[in-house]
Amino acid sequence: MTAPSFIFDVHLDLSMNALEWNRDLRWTQEKIRRWEQNMKDKVDRGNTTVCFPEMRRGNIGLCVGTQIGRYSPYFHRLPGWSSPEQAWAQTQGQLAWYRAMEEAGELVQIRTKAQLEAHLDLWLKSPPCDDGTPYLVESRKKPTHRPIGYILSLEGADSMITLKHLERSYADGLRALGPAHYGPGRYAHGTDADEPLSPQGKELIKEIERLGIILDVTHLCDSAFWDALDCYSGPLWASHQNCRTLAPWNRQFADDQIKAVIERGGVLGMAFDAIMMVPGWIHNRSKPSDFNLKIER
């Protein structure tokens, strides 16, 4: 049997899944599903999720692991923290989880080109091993499989209390940042909103470039997207979005935005969310059976 191709997943909310959903990502997918089958606290309990054994089975040896902490003003419709300081604390808890997984031998943080090249050599040139074997918490033994590499990224910049906090985050290994998420943001507006970059947002973009952090333009509303490109000349990518022409929604990129990222030498990632691939899909209402949708096609 031919081994699967090496895969780089450019957006995984690993720490959020582990902490907000109370999932031990060292468990197998089957074990997580069994554990959650009678839970009702969150939509999609007991359904498909990412875990380390499945990542290794699929030869996903490198990923972008996110932090996220939204600030939501008083009585705002979107869920979030009541202050940027609380949002910052949330991201620091997520960072602590990544560190714990590093110490457990499950993950290794990639901060430099040299570390990236060494990690790729480990996965591409080392002999095959039993990477799909799950970690057993009860054994208290470190795993013998290869660690999964992760590049730390921040989705939405609300948690950056000041630009000094961005510098601190860079020292902790932050190498990519998306200024926006859903709705209005402290630095940039995102999906389902549309406002130009604020002066604070432009200062954030300049600091991102100064530090050499990758700008993730995913989720930026149209006005903020073009403003960001006007004041930024560093490396960029769109980690997880698709094409607005094929599945209409402002969460997706229009053709001219896709072309702009390509012209800047950026990277375009894809997302496998049904609403981003299937025209007419209605969030929280549509089901795969409504569209004869199967993962095989």
C-alpha positions as CSV (number, residue, x, y, z in Angstrom):
1,M,0.0,0.0,0.0
2,T,1.4,3.4,-1.0
3,A,1.9,5.8,1.9
4,P,-0.3,9.0,1.7
5,S,1.4,12.2,0.5
6,F,2.8,14.5,3.1
7,I,0.2,17.2,3.9
8,F,0.5,20.7,5.4
9,D,-2.8,21.8,7.0
10,V,-2.7,25.6,7.1
11,H,-5.4,26.1,9.7
12,L,-6.3,23.9,12.7
13,D,-7.9,25.2,15.9
14,L,-6.1,22.6,18.0
15,S,-5.9,24.4,21.3
16,M,-9.6,25.6,21.1
17,N,-10.7,22.0,20.4
18,A,-8.7,20.7,23.3
19,L,-9.7,23.4,25.9
20,E,-13.2,24.6,25.0
21,W,-14.4,21.1,23.9
22,N,-12.4,19.3,26.6
23,R,-10.9,16.9,24.0
24,D,-7.6,15.0,24.6
25,L,-6.3,15.1,21.0
26,R,-4.1,12.2,21.8
27,W,-7.1,10.0,21.9
28,T,-8.3,8.2,18.7
29,Q,-11.2,9.7,16.8
30,E,-13.3,6.7,17.7
31,K,-12.6,7.2,21.4
32,I,-13.5,10.9,21.3
33,R,-16.7,10.2,19.5
34,R,-17.7,7.5,22.0
35,W,-16.9,9.9,24.9
36,E,-19.1,12.6,23.4
37,Q,-22.0,10.6,22.1
38,N,-24.5,11.6,24.9
39,M,-23.2,15.2,25.4
40,K,-25.6,18.0,24.5
41,D,-23.6,21.1,25.6
42,K,-22.3,21.9,22.0
43,V,-23.6,21.4,18.5
44,D,-21.7,18.6,16.7
45,R,-20.7,16.7,19.8
46,G,-19.7,13.2,18.8
47,N,-19.0,14.0,15.1
48,T,-15.9,14.2,13.1
49,T,-12.9,15.9,14.7
50,V,-9.2,16.3,14.4
51,C,-6.9,14.3,16.6
52,F,-3.2,13.4,16.5
53,P,-3.5,9.7,15.7
54,E,-5.6,10.5,12.6
55,M,-3.3,13.3,11.5
56,R,-0.4,10.9,11.6
57,R,-2.3,8.2,9.7
58,G,-3.0,10.8,7.0
59,N,0.6,11.9,7.0
60,I,-0.3,15.4,8.1
61,G,3.1,16.1,9.7
62,L,2.9,19.9,9.6
63,C,0.1,22.3,10.5
64,V,-0.7,25.9,11.4
65,G,-2.0,25.7,15.0
66,T,-4.2,28.7,16.0
67,Q,-4.9,30.8,19.0
68,I,-8.2,32.7,19.1
69,G,-9.7,35.1,21.6
70,R,-12.5,37.4,20.5
71,Y,-13.4,40.7,22.2
72,S,-17.2,41.4,22.1
73,P,-18.4,44.9,23.3
74,Y,-21.3,45.2,25.7
75,F,-24.4,43.4,24.5
76,H,-22.8,42.5,21.2
77,R,-24.5,39.7,19.2
78,L,-21.3,37.7,18.7
79,P,-19.9,35.6,21.6
80,G,-16.6,36.8,23.0
81,W,-14.8,38.2,26.0
82,S,-15.8,41.4,27.7
83,S,-12.4,42.9,27.6
84,P,-9.2,42.6,25.5
85,E,-7.4,41.5,28.6
86,Q,-9.7,38.5,29.0
87,A,-9.2,37.7,25.4
88,W,-5.4,37.9,25.9
89,A,-5.6,35.5,28.9
90,Q,-7.6,33.1,26.8
91,T,-4.9,33.0,24.1
92,Q,-2.2,32.5,26.8
93,G,-4.1,29.5,28.1
94,Q,-4.1,28.1,24.6
95,L,-0.4,28.7,24.3
96,A,0.2,26.8,27.5
97,W,-1.6,23.8,26.0
98,Y,0.7,23.9,23.0
99,R,3.7,23.9,25.3
100,A,2.2,20.9,27.3
101,M,1.9,19.0,24.0
102,E,5.5,19.8,23.1
103,E,6.6,18.5,26.5
104,A,4.6,15.3,25.9
105,G,6.4,14.8,22.6
106,E,3.2,15.2,20.5
107,L,4.1,18.6,18.9
108,V,7.1,20.6,18.0
109,Q,6.9,24.3,17.3
110,I,8.4,25.6,14.0
111,R,9.9,29.1,14.3
112,T,12.7,29.3,11.7
113,K,13.5,28.1,8.2
114,A,16.2,25.8,9.7
115,Q,13.6,24.2,12.0
116,L,11.2,23.8,9.2
117,E,13.8,22.0,7.0
118,A,14.9,19.7,9.8
119,H,11.2,18.8,10.5
120,L,10.5,18.1,6.8
121,D,13.6,15.8,6.7
122,L,12.3,14.0,9.8
123,W,8.9,13.3,8.1
124,L,10.0,12.8,4.5
125,K,13.3,11.0,4.9
126,S,13.0,8.9,8.0
127,P,11.9,5.2,7.8
128,P,8.2,4.6,8.3
129,C,7.0,4.0,11.8
130,D,3.8,3.3,13.6
131,D,2.7,6.9,13.8
132,G,-1.0,6.0,14.1
133,T,-0.6,4.4,17.5
134,P,-2.6,6.5,20.1
135,Y,-1.0,7.8,23.2
136,L,-2.3,6.1,26.4
137,V,-2.6,8.5,29.2
138,E,-2.6,5.7,31.7
139,S,0.8,4.5,30.7
140,R,2.5,7.9,31.4
141,K,5.1,7.1,28.8
142,K,6.1,9.5,26.1
143,P,5.1,8.5,22.5
144,T,7.7,7.0,20.2
145,H,6.1,8.5,17.1
146,R,7.2,11.6,15.2
147,P,6.0,14.9,16.6
148,I,3.7,16.9,14.4
149,G,5.1,20.3,13.5
150,Y,3.1,23.4,14.1
151,I,3.4,27.0,13.2
152,L,1.7,29.3,15.7
153,S,-0.9,31.7,14.3
154,L,-3.5,34.1,15.8
155,E,-6.9,34.2,14.3
156,G,-8.3,37.7,14.9
157,A,-6.2,40.3,16.7
158,D,-8.7,41.4,19.3
159,S,-6.6,39.9,22.1
160,M,-3.6,42.1,21.3
161,I,-4.1,44.6,24.1
162,T,-1.2,46.8,22.7
163,L,1.4,46.4,20.0
164,K,3.9,45.4,22.7
165,H,1.8,42.3,23.2
166,L,2.4,41.4,19.5
167,E,6.1,41.7,20.1
168,R,5.8,39.4,23.2
169,S,3.8,36.9,21.1
170,Y,6.5,36.9,18.4
171,A,9.0,36.0,21.1
172,D,6.7,33.1,22.0
173,G,6.8,31.8,18.4
174,L,3.8,33.6,16.7
175,R,4.6,33.5,13.0
176,A,1.3,34.3,11.3
177,L,-1.6,36.6,12.2
178,G,-5.1,37.3,10.8
179,P,-6.3,40.7,12.0
180,A,-10.0,39.8,11.6
181,H,-12.5,37.1,12.3
182,Y,-16.3,37.4,12.2
183,G,-18.0,40.8,12.5
184,P,-16.4,44.0,13.8
185,G,-13.0,43.8,15.3
186,R,-10.7,46.0,17.3
187,Y,-8.2,46.3,14.5
188,A,-10.1,45.1,11.4
189,H,-13.6,44.1,10.4
190,G,-14.2,40.6,9.2
191,T,-16.8,38.3,7.7
192,D,-20.3,39.8,7.5
193,A,-19.0,43.3,8.1
194,D,-17.4,45.9,5.9
195,E,-15.3,48.9,7.2
196,P,-11.9,50.2,6.1
197,L,-8.9,49.5,8.3
198,S,-8.9,51.7,11.4
199,P,-5.7,53.7,12.2
200,Q,-5.0,51.1,14.9
201,G,-5.4,48.4,12.3
202,K,-2.8,50.1,10.0
203,E,-0.4,50.4,12.9
204,L,-0.9,46.7,13.6
205,I,-0.2,45.8,9.9
206,K,3.0,47.8,10.0
207,E,4.2,46.0,13.1
208,I,3.3,42.6,11.6
209,E,5.6,43.5,8.7
210,R,8.4,44.8,10.9
211,L,8.5,41.6,12.9
212,G,8.4,39.4,9.7
213,I,5.1,37.8,10.7
214,I,3.0,36.3,7.9
215,L,-0.2,38.3,7.3
216,D,-3.2,36.0,7.0
217,V,-5.8,37.9,4.9
218,T,-8.5,35.3,5.6
219,H,-11.7,36.7,7.1
220,L,-10.8,40.3,6.3
221,C,-13.8,42.2,4.9
222,D,-13.4,43.5,1.4
223,S,-12.5,47.1,2.4
224,A,-10.0,46.0,5.0
225,F,-8.5,43.4,2.6
226,W,-7.6,46.1,0.1
227,D,-6.4,48.5,2.7
228,A,-4.1,45.9,4.2
229,L,-2.6,45.1,0.8
230,D,-2.0,48.8,0.3
231,C,0.0,49.2,3.5
232,Y,1.8,45.8,3.6
233,S,4.6,44.4,1.5
234,G,5.6,41.4,3.5
235,P,4.7,37.7,3.2
236,L,1.0,36.8,3.1
237,W,-1.4,33.9,2.8
238,A,-5.1,33.2,2.9
239,S,-5.1,30.1,5.1
240,H,-8.7,28.9,4.8
241,Q,-11.2,30.3,2.3
242,N,-12.6,29.4,-1.1
243,C,-14.1,31.1,-4.1
244,R,-17.1,33.5,-3.9
245,T,-18.0,33.0,-7.5
246,L,-18.6,29.3,-6.9
247,A,-20.3,29.5,-3.4
248,P,-21.5,33.1,-2.9
249,W,-20.8,34.6,0.6
250,N,-18.5,37.4,1.7
251,R,-16.5,34.9,3.8
252,Q,-15.1,33.8,0.4
253,F,-12.7,35.7,-1.8
254,A,-13.9,37.4,-5.0
255,D,-11.9,36.6,-8.1
256,D,-9.9,39.9,-8.0
257,Q,-8.9,39.2,-4.4
258,I,-7.7,35.7,-5.3
259,K,-5.7,37.2,-8.2
260,A,-4.2,39.9,-5.9
261,V,-2.9,37.2,-3.4
262,I,-1.4,35.3,-6.3
263,E,0.2,38.4,-7.8
264,R,1.8,39.1,-4.4
265,G,3.3,35.6,-4.3
266,G,1.0,34.6,-1.5
267,V,-0.4,31.2,-0.6
268,L,-4.1,30.2,-1.0
269,G,-5.4,27.6,1.3
270,M,-8.7,25.8,0.9
271,A,-11.5,25.1,3.4
272,F,-13.7,22.0,3.4
273,D,-16.7,23.5,5.1
274,A,-19.9,22.6,3.1
275,I,-21.2,26.2,3.2
276,M,-18.0,27.3,1.5
277,M,-18.3,24.7,-1.3
278,V,-22.0,24.1,-1.9
279,P,-24.2,26.9,-3.4
280,G,-27.4,27.3,-1.5
281,W,-26.2,25.7,1.7
282,I,-27.9,27.3,4.8
283,H,-25.9,27.5,8.0
284,N,-27.3,25.3,10.8
285,R,-30.1,24.1,8.6
286,S,-28.8,22.2,5.6
287,K,-27.7,18.6,5.8
288,P,-25.3,16.7,3.5
289,S,-28.2,14.4,2.5
290,D,-30.1,17.5,1.2
291,F,-27.4,17.9,-1.5
292,N,-26.4,14.3,-1.9
293,L,-23.1,15.4,-0.5
294,K,-20.4,12.8,0.3
295,I,-16.8,13.3,1.3
296,E,-15.8,11.1,-1.7
297,R,-17.1,13.7,-4.2
